[in-house]
Amino acid sequence: MDLTLDDANMTIGDLRAKVSTLLTLPITRAAGTGAMGRITIRALCGDTFWYELTGHPAVAKTYEGYAAAAALREDQTWDRFQFAGVT
């Protein structure tokens, strides 16, 4: 799945829309009616994707001023991160 994380100009809305279009909507549609709100989507990813996502300017900007911003500055090896309905 290509989220074009190499595009530093992508907004948080653009990124959220991509995750929704490529991942969350297809999964919830496949699960059928009534599954919305009862599905938890967990994604496993490699190091490169992880650091590109958590280090993307749009994601970092979203967390500025929030307590969770401290988590983005820490070593995140073997950690989890919630974004756009995906853990």
Contacts in CASP RR format, 6 or more apart in sequence:
PFRMAT RR
TARGET T0000
AUTHOR 0000-0000-0000
METHOD contacts of the structure
MODEL  1
MDLTLDDANMTIGDLRAKVSTLLTLPITRAAGTGAMGRITIRALCGDTFW
YELTGHPAVAKTYEGYAAAAALREDQTWDRFQFAGVT
1 22 0 8 1.000
1 23 0 8 1.000
3 15 0 8 1.000
3 18 0 8 1.000
3 19 0 8 1.000
3 22 0 8 1.000
3 53 0 8 1.000
4 10 0 8 1.000
4 18 0 8 1.000
5 15 0 8 1.000
5 49 0 8 1.000
5 52 0 8 1.000
5 53 0 8 1.000
5 56 0 8 1.000
6 52 0 8 1.000
8 56 0 8 1.000
8 57 0 8 1.000
10 56 0 8 1.000
10 58 0 8 1.000
11 58 0 8 1.000
12 58 0 8 1.000
12 59 0 8 1.000
12 61 0 8 1.000
12 62 0 8 1.000
13 58 0 8 1.000
14 58 0 8 1.000
15 56 0 8 1.000
15 58 0 8 1.000
15 59 0 8 1.000
15 83 0 8 1.000
15 84 0 8 1.000
16 83 0 8 1.000
16 84 0 8 1.000
19 83 0 8 1.000
19 84 0 8 1.000
19 85 0 8 1.000
19 86 0 8 1.000
20 84 0 8 1.000
23 41 0 8 1.000
23 43 0 8 1.000
23 86 0 8 1.000
24 41 0 8 1.000
24 84 0 8 1.000
24 85 0 8 1.000
24 86 0 8 1.000
27 39 0 8 1.000
27 41 0 8 1.000
28 35 0 8 1.000
28 36 0 8 1.000
28 39 0 8 1.000
31 39 0 8 1.000
40 87 0 8 1.000
41 85 0 8 1.000
41 86 0 8 1.000
41 87 0 8 1.000
42 86 0 8 1.000
42 87 0 8 1.000
43 86 0 8 1.000
43 87 0 8 1.000
45 53 0 8 1.000
50 76 0 8 1.000
50 81 0 8 1.000
53 59 0 8 1.000
53 81 0 8 1.000
53 83 0 8 1.000
54 60 0 8 1.000
54 72 0 8 1.000
54 76 0 8 1.000
54 81 0 8 1.000
55 72 0 8 1.000
59 72 0 8 1.000
59 83 0 8 1.000
60 69 0 8 1.000
60 72 0 8 1.000
63 69 0 8 1.000
63 72 0 8 1.000
71 79 0 8 1.000
80 87 0 8 1.000
81 87 0 8 1.000
END
